[in-house]
Amino acid sequence: MAQEIVVKEFLTERMIEAGEELIYRLAKTDLKLVAAFWAWHIESNEWRLTLSSPWINKHGPQKAYRKIDEALATPVPISGLKPLDMSARETSDPLIKALRAHARERHTNLAHTRLKDHWFGDESVNDFYIYFIK
């Protein structure tokens, strides 16, 4: 019987730097982030930059993606980061709520923390690189 082997994609330094640049650009907008992190999704074998803001609660993810696309392209495009690499989540999202509670309990924003094989609420996290959780 044949076995299927899944090879995990690496989170590269370039991806981390590109995410930092996007976060920096978004900080200059009204899309004030409360969470920013890379999460590895085992089902699709890909990393996704996840961003969360109360602004998304009010205006919805579609408008958030437009703001994110604009920040990606202005003043010059951020290389190594595509809109399909991202996820915009409301602060009411169970994973976001669980991560924020985890950070509050530990009195930290988890800045530049790598977490592997954790449960947050009902969601299992295989691998995370966290920029910050507020």
TORKOL-4160 file (C-alpha; in steps of 0.2 Angstrom, whole numbers, padded with zeros to 4 digits, m for minus):
134
<pt num="1" X="0000" Y="0000" Z="0000"/>
<pt num="2" X="0007" Y="0017" Z="m0005"/>
<pt num="3" X="0009" Y="0031" Z="0008"/>
<pt num="4" X="0007" Y="0049" Z="0004"/>
<pt num="5" X="0020" Y="0060" Z="0011"/>
<pt num="6" X="0016" Y="0079" Z="0014"/>
<pt num="7" X="0030" Y="0091" Z="0012"/>
<pt num="8" X="0028" Y="0106" Z="0023"/>
<pt num="9" X="0032" Y="0123" Z="0014"/>
<pt num="10" X="0044" Y="0134" Z="0024"/>
<pt num="11" X="0040" Y="0151" Z="0031"/>
<pt num="12" X="0054" Y="0161" Z="0023"/>
<pt num="13" X="0063" Y="0176" Z="0030"/>
<pt num="14" X="0057" Y="0185" Z="0014"/>
<pt num="15" X="0039" Y="0181" Z="0019"/>
<pt num="16" X="0041" Y="0187" Z="0036"/>
<pt num="17" X="0049" Y="0203" Z="0030"/>
<pt num="18" X="0035" Y="0206" Z="0017"/>
<pt num="19" X="0022" Y="0203" Z="0031"/>
<pt num="20" X="0031" Y="0216" Z="0042"/>
<pt num="21" X="0031" Y="0229" Z="0028"/>
<pt num="22" X="0012" Y="0226" Z="0025"/>
<pt num="23" X="0008" Y="0228" Z="0043"/>
<pt num="24" X="0019" Y="0244" Z="0043"/>
<pt num="25" X="0009" Y="0251" Z="0029"/>
<pt num="26" X="m0008" Y="0246" Z="0036"/>
<pt num="27" X="m0003" Y="0255" Z="0052"/>
<pt num="28" X="m0005" Y="0271" Z="0043"/>
<pt num="29" X="m0023" Y="0268" Z="0038"/>
<pt num="30" X="m0039" Y="0266" Z="0048"/>
<pt num="31" X="m0038" Y="0247" Z="0048"/>
<pt num="32" X="m0030" Y="0246" Z="0065"/>
<pt num="33" X="m0024" Y="0228" Z="0067"/>
<pt num="34" X="m0026" Y="0219" Z="0084"/>
<pt num="35" X="m0018" Y="0203" Z="0077"/>
<pt num="36" X="m0006" Y="0199" Z="0063"/>
<pt num="37" X="0002" Y="0182" Z="0061"/>
<pt num="38" X="0007" Y="0168" Z="0048"/>
<pt num="39" X="m0003" Y="0152" Z="0050"/>
<pt num="40" X="0002" Y="0136" Z="0041"/>
<pt num="41" X="m0014" Y="0127" Z="0035"/>
<pt num="42" X="m0011" Y="0108" Z="0034"/>
<pt num="43" X="m0025" Y="0105" Z="0022"/>
<pt num="44" X="m0018" Y="0116" Z="0008"/>
<pt num="45" X="0000" Y="0115" Z="0014"/>
<pt num="46" X="0002" Y="0133" Z="0013"/>
<pt num="47" X="0006" Y="0148" Z="0024"/>
<pt num="48" X="m0007" Y="0162" Z="0026"/>
<pt num="49" X="m0005" Y="0179" Z="0033"/>
<pt num="50" X="m0019" Y="0182" Z="0044"/>
<pt num="51" X="m0025" Y="0200" Z="0049"/>
<pt num="52" X="m0038" Y="0205" Z="0061"/>
<pt num="53" X="m0046" Y="0222" Z="0065"/>
<pt num="54" X="m0062" Y="0229" Z="0072"/>
<pt num="55" X="m0063" Y="0239" Z="0056"/>
<pt num="56" X="m0066" Y="0222" Z="0047"/>
<pt num="57" X="m0081" Y="0219" Z="0059"/>
<pt num="58" X="m0089" Y="0235" Z="0054"/>
<pt num="59" X="m0085" Y="0235" Z="0035"/>
<pt num="60" X="m0082" Y="0217" Z="0031"/>
<pt num="61" X="m0068" Y="0207" Z="0024"/>
<pt num="62" X="m0071" Y="0212" Z="0006"/>
<pt num="63" X="m0068" Y="0230" Z="0009"/>
<pt num="64" X="m0053" Y="0225" Z="0020"/>
<pt num="65" X="m0046" Y="0215" Z="0006"/>
<pt num="66" X="m0047" Y="0231" Z="m0005"/>
<pt num="67" X="m0037" Y="0241" Z="0008"/>
<pt num="68" X="m0024" Y="0227" Z="0009"/>
<pt num="69" X="m0022" Y="0226" Z="m0010"/>
<pt num="70" X="m0020" Y="0245" Z="m0010"/>
<pt num="71" X="m0007" Y="0244" Z="0004"/>
<pt num="72" X="0002" Y="0230" Z="m0005"/>
<pt num="73" X="0004" Y="0240" Z="m0021"/>
<pt num="74" X="0008" Y="0258" Z="m0014"/>
<pt num="75" X="0020" Y="0266" Z="m0015"/>
<pt num="76" X="0029" Y="0251" Z="m0023"/>
<pt num="77" X="0023" Y="0233" Z="m0023"/>
<pt num="78" X="0029" Y="0222" Z="m0009"/>
<pt num="79" X="0037" Y="0207" Z="m0017"/>
<pt num="80" X="0034" Y="0190" Z="m0011"/>
<pt num="81" X="0017" Y="0193" Z="m0005"/>
<pt num="82" X="0000" Y="0191" Z="m0015"/>
<pt num="83" X="m0018" Y="0194" Z="m0010"/>
<pt num="84" X="m0021" Y="0175" Z="m0010"/>
<pt num="85" X="m0008" Y="0173" Z="0003"/>
<pt num="86" X="m0019" Y="0182" Z="0016"/>
<pt num="87" X="m0034" Y="0181" Z="0027"/>
<pt num="88" X="m0044" Y="0195" Z="0034"/>
<pt num="89" X="m0054" Y="0190" Z="0050"/>
<pt num="90" X="m0066" Y="0199" Z="0061"/>
<pt num="91" X="m0061" Y="0201" Z="0080"/>
<pt num="92" X="m0076" Y="0190" Z="0084"/>
<pt num="93" X="m0068" Y="0175" Z="0074"/>
<pt num="94" X="m0065" Y="0161" Z="0087"/>
<pt num="95" X="m0047" Y="0159" Z="0083"/>
<pt num="96" X="m0044" Y="0177" Z="0085"/>
<pt num="97" X="m0053" Y="0178" Z="0101"/>
<pt num="98" X="m0044" Y="0163" Z="0108"/>
<pt num="99" X="m0027" Y="0170" Z="0103"/>
<pt num="100" X="m0031" Y="0187" Z="0111"/>
<pt num="101" X="m0037" Y="0178" Z="0127"/>
<pt num="102" X="m0021" Y="0168" Z="0127"/>
<pt num="103" X="m0010" Y="0184" Z="0125"/>
<pt num="104" X="m0020" Y="0193" Z="0139"/>
<pt num="105" X="m0018" Y="0178" Z="0151"/>
<pt num="106" X="0001" Y="0179" Z="0148"/>
<pt num="107" X="0002" Y="0198" Z="0149"/>
<pt num="108" X="0011" Y="0198" Z="0132"/>
<pt num="109" X="0007" Y="0203" Z="0114"/>
<pt num="110" X="0017" Y="0187" Z="0109"/>
<pt num="111" X="0027" Y="0198" Z="0097"/>
<pt num="112" X="0038" Y="0188" Z="0085"/>
<pt num="113" X="0034" Y="0171" Z="0093"/>
<pt num="114" X="0033" Y="0155" Z="0084"/>
<pt num="115" X="0020" Y="0143" Z="0091"/>
<pt num="116" X="0018" Y="0125" Z="0085"/>
<pt num="117" X="0005" Y="0112" Z="0089"/>
<pt num="118" X="m0006" Y="0122" Z="0100"/>
<pt num="119" X="m0025" Y="0122" Z="0103"/>
<pt num="120" X="m0034" Y="0139" Z="0104"/>
<pt num="121" X="m0052" Y="0137" Z="0108"/>
<pt num="122" X="m0058" Y="0123" Z="0096"/>
<pt num="123" X="m0045" Y="0126" Z="0083"/>
<pt num="124" X="m0029" Y="0117" Z="0082"/>
<pt num="125" X="m0014" Y="0127" Z="0076"/>
<pt num="126" X="0000" Y="0117" Z="0067"/>
<pt num="127" X="0012" Y="0131" Z="0066"/>
<pt num="128" X="0011" Y="0150" Z="0068"/>
<pt num="129" X="0023" Y="0165" Z="0067"/>
<pt num="130" X="0015" Y="0179" Z="0077"/>
<pt num="131" X="0019" Y="0197" Z="0073"/>
<pt num="132" X="0008" Y="0203" Z="0088"/>
<pt num="133" X="m0009" Y="0200" Z="0096"/>
<pt num="134" X="m0017" Y="0214" Z="0105"/>
